[in-house]
Amino acid sequence: MRRFVILVAAAAALVVSACNTVEGAGKDVSAVGHAVSDTAKDAKPK
């Protein structure tokens, strides 16, 4: 039983850290998208 609890705790820690990583990656991709969009607006002829 103790081994099972340790395995569940380790799995939960991995899942939580993966969620934070994916969230961070999503924010980075979003920031790049905004930068590209802003650059495109600036380069557009007036």
C-alpha positions in Angstrom: 0.0 0.0 0.0 2.8 2.4 0.8 4.5 1.8 -2.5 1.2 2.5 -4.3 0.8 5.9 -2.4 4.3 6.8 -3.4 3.7 6.0 -7.0 0.5 8.0 -7.1 2.2 11.0 -5.5 5.0 10.8 -8.1 2.5 10.5 -11.0 0.5 13.5 -9.6 3.7 15.5 -9.4 4.6 14.7 -13.0 1.1 15.6 -14.2 1.1 18.9 -12.4 4.5 19.9 -13.7 3.5 19.0 -17.2 0.5 21.2 -17.0 2.6 24.1 -15.9 5.0 23.5 -18.8 2.2 23.4 -21.4 0.7 26.5 -19.9 4.0 28.3 -20.1 4.6 27.1 -23.7 1.1 28.4 -24.6 1.9 31.8 -23.2 5.1 31.9 -25.2 3.4 30.9 -28.4 0.7 33.6 -27.8 3.4 36.2 -27.2 5.1 35.3 -30.4 1.8 35.5 -32.2 1.1 39.0 -30.9 4.6 40.1 -31.8 4.2 38.9 -35.4 0.8 40.5 -35.6 2.1 43.8 -34.4 5.0 43.7 -36.8 2.7 43.0 -39.7 0.5 46.0 -38.7 3.6 48.2 -38.6 4.8 47.0 -42.0 1.5 47.5 -43.7 1.5 50.4 -46.1 -0.5 53.4 -45.0 
